Amino acid sequence: MTHDDRPLVALVDWADEFWPMGFEEERLAAAGARWVQQRCLTEEEMLAVARDALVIIVQSTRPLLTHRTISQLTRCRCMVRAGAGFDSIDVAAATERGIMVCNTPTYCTDEVADHAIALLLACLRHVAQLDRGLRRGDHAMTIIDHTRRVAGSTLGIVGFGRIGRRVAQRMQGWDLRILAYDPYIDDEQAQQAGAEKVSLDELLRQSDFISVHLPLTPDTHHLIGQRELALCKPTAILVNDARGQVIDEAALIKALREERLWGAGLDVFATEPLPGDSPLLTLENVVLTPHAAAYSPQSRADLYALMCEIGSDVAQGRTPRFVVNPEVLR
């Protein structure tokens, strides 16, 4: 048996709905690299597969690329979170060792934006409650008395990157005022996307609908907590399909129970999968989906194409797109 000394690109984990496409080995071979895929459940399994890999890719949010494991990698030049968020990789530890960390932020922009709007409308029009009632044989429409029209309302978008801007673009025809909070954009960038840049407090005070589109970082952890929720209108609807821990879930549950917030549409949670004893499951003013916003057949194909692109670039000595720790390039 001959030894294969081509650089290794290793996929060490993936989510159930984002299994590999089948074209990865051929595309990496064209770049002079090997492709290996194995769904690793532990750090030890990951190291057995990828200790010598040039590029390591993780798709689910399971924390396999920790400080402990990163210190044991012998050849790694790049780590990829196959997703928009990169909180499942210890970026500081990777940076310390001169390893690039990339994400793949473009693969599901349309899907996540569409899902946020779907959650908003489902909350506003009581779609889930009416569906459940009708299946029980209850044709009463009294719950509809508590809805209102979209036109003339104010939508606040927290995080005005690719997905936040796509939500704003999608909602342009709904006759809404759109506010944006994002410390990394200026007034002109917000205006070009049809929004008005404001502080987070002002957005929370003025918005009828709030849609969250922030990555999870130390700065955004529990960015919306008890104090921030107290600023919201009691008639406001909060939507989150970004990361669960951006919102203090206990504070959100309390606000919903006490009707200090009218409703919430949630695709992400502090603990995933959502525990069976979560109070969220008992609340009628909440619409829940199981971290499904990013998925479509098209987004799955786009995701693996981006993985192959990044792996090929690194294997051939090029700087890949979407490096989130550019200081390692200096």
N, C-alpha and C positions, 0 to 999 in steps of 0.2 A: 504494500500500500504506500503510495507516494504522499508526502506531506504537502498540504495545500497552504502556501504562505501568503495567499491574498489577504488583504485587510478584511476584518470581520465586521459586519453590521448585524447587530443582534436585537431582535424584538423580544423582550422578556416578559411582557404581560399585555393583555388587551381586554377590553370590556366585551360582554356577551354579544352585543349587537354590532360590534366593530371587528369581527374576525378578519384575518388576512384575505386579500383578494385573489392571490394566486399568481400575480404577475411580478412579484417582488424579486424572486431569485433571478429571473431573466434580466430585469432592469439593472440590478446590482452587478450581475456578471458583465454586462456591457460596459460598466464603469471599472471593471477589474477588481471587484469586491465579491465577497461571499455573503450570503444571507442565511441567517439562522433564526428560527422562531420557536419559542417554547413558553408556555404559560407558567411562569414561576410563581409559587405561592409564598415562598420565604426568601429572605436575603441569601441564605446558603444556596438555594437552588439557582438564584440569579447569578451568584458568583461562579458556580460550576459551569454555567452556560457562557457567561460574558466576561470573565476575569481578564481575558486577553483581547476583548473587542475594541476596535477603533471607535465605533459608534454604538451607543446603547440607547434603545428606544423603549419607553414605557407608555402605555396608552391609558390604562385605568389609573385611578387615583391612589392605588395601594402604595404605601411608602417603601419602595425597594431601594431607591438610590439615596441612602442616608449617609451621614458623615462616616459611619463605621464602614459601610460597603465601599464608598468612594475612595477611602484611604487604601483599599486593597486592590484597586484596579491598576493594571500594569501598563496598558497601552492606550487607554481611552483619551480621545481628543475631543469628543462631542457627545453630549447627552441630549436626547430629544424627548420632550413631553408631547406625545401625539394628541394634542388638544390645545385650546386657547390658554387655559390656566397652566401654571408650572409649579404649583405649590407642593406637588408630590416629589419634587427633586430638591435636595439641599443645595440651593444655588450658591450659598456662601462657601460651602465645602468644595464644590466644583471650581469656583473661581479661585480659591486658595491654591488649587493644584493646576491652574491654568487650563481648565477644561471648559470649552464652550457649552452653553446651555441654550437650546433652541426650543421654540414652541411652533405650533402650526395654526396660527390664528385665523387663516382665511377659509378653512375648509367647510365651516358650518355657519357662516355669517347669516345667510338667508334663513336657514332652519331655526336658529336661536331667536332671531328677530321675529319671525313668523309665530313661533311658539309663545313668545312673550305677549304678543297681541292676542293670540288665541286665549291665553290665560286671563288677560284683562277682560275680554268680551264675555268669557264664560262666567267670570265673577259678576260683571255688571248686569248680565241678562239672566243670571241664575240657571245657566244651562244644566249643570250637574244636578242641582236640586230638582228642577222640573223634570228631568229625565228619570231620576229615581222615583219621584212621585207618580209619574205616568205609568211606570212599570208596575207600581203597586196598585194601579187602578184609580189613583187620585187625579181627577181632572181639574181640581181647583187651581185657579190662577191668581190667588190672593197675594202670593209672593211677588208677583210682577209689580204690585203697587210700590215696591221699595226700590225699583230701578229708576234710571234716568237716561237722558240722551247723551251721546258723546259730544255732539256739536256744541260749541260754546264753552266746553270744559278746558281745563289746563292739565297738560301731561308733563310731568317732570321726569327727566331721564338722568339717572345717577350713573356716571361713567359714559363718556361720549366718544368712545373709540369706534372701531368698525361696526360692532353690533348696535351700540347705542345710536349711531348715526343712521344705520339702516332702519331702525325702528322709527326714527324721526322722518326719514324718507317715506316709509310705508304709510305713516299717519298724516302726511301733508294734505291729503284730500278729505280729511274728516272734520275740517273746520275747527281745529284746536289751536290753542296757544301752547307752544312747546318751550319748556325751560330745560336747561342743561347745567349739570354740575360736573366739572372735571378740572382739576388743578393743572392739567397738562395741555389745555387748549386756551386760546385767547378769544376775545369777543368776536373777532372777524371770522375765525373758524366756525364758531357756533352759528353766526348769522348766515354763513354760506350754506349751512345744513338746515336752515330754517328754524333755528332755535335762538333763545336769548340766554346768555351765560349768566348764572347767578350763584350765590353761595349755597352750600348745602342746606343751611337753616332756612333761607328764603325759599328754596325749592320745596322743602317739606311743608312750610307754612301755606304756600300758595297752590299747591298741586291737588287736583281731584284724583289723579291717577299717578302712581309713582312706579317706574320700571327700573330695576337695578341691573347694571351691566359692568361690574367691576371685577378685576382679578382679585384673588385672595392673597394679600401680602400682609406683613406686620402692620402696615399703615391702614389697611382696610378691614382688618379683623374687628368685628363688632362695630363697624363704623356707624351703623344704625342701631342704636340701643334705646334704653328707656328714655333718656333725655330727648333724643331725636324723634322717637315715636310720639312723645307728648306734644311735639310741635305740629304734628299732622292734623288735618281736619278730621273730625269724627266720621265724616262721610267719605274719606279717602280709601282707595283701593291700592294695595301694595303688591307688586309682582316681582318675583325674583327667580330668574333661571340662569344665574351666574355661579355663585358659590354660597352655600348655606351659611357659612360662618361670617360672611359680611354683615349679616343681621344677627343680633342677639335673639336667638330663638325663644328663650324663656320670656324675654320682655315682649316679644311679638305675640306670643300666646296669651299673655296677661292682657295686652291691649285689645286683642280680639275678643277675649272672654268678657271684658268689661265694656265692650262696644265703644271703645275709644278709637277704634279703627273699624271701618265698615266691612272690609273684606281683604282677602289675600289670595293670590295665585302663586303657588310654589312648585318649582321643579327640582329644587335642591334643598338640602337639609344639613343641620349640624352633624348628624350621624347618618351615614348611608350604608345599606338600605335603611329607610325610615323604620325605626323599631315599631313592633306591633302594639306597644303600649303608649305610643306617642299621643299626647293630648290633641295634636293637630287632627288626628283621625276622628275625633269626637266633635269637631267644630263644623257647624253647618255653613258658616260664612267663609270657608276656605275651599279652594279647588286645588287638588294635589295631583301631580304626575311624577313618575319615578326617574328623574334625571334623564329624561328622554328628548330634551329639546334639540340636541345636536344631530339626531339621527335622521338620515334618509339614505336610500341607495346611492344617490349622487354624492352625498357628503362622505360616505364610507370610501368610495372610489377616490375622491379628491384627497382624503386623508392619507391613504396609502401611497398615492402618487407623490405627495409632499414628503413623506418619509423617505421614499426612494430618491427623490431629488436631493434632499439634505445628505443622505448617506453617500450618494454618488459624488457630490461636491467635496465632502470631506475626504473621501477615498482618493480623489484626484488632486487634492491640495488646494482646493478653492474655498473661500470663505462662504458658508451657506447663508441663506436668508434667515431672518427672524432670530438672530442671536440676542438673547435677553440680558447677557452680561458682557457688553462690548469692551469692558475694561481688559479682558483677557487678550484682546486683539492688539493692544498697544505694544 
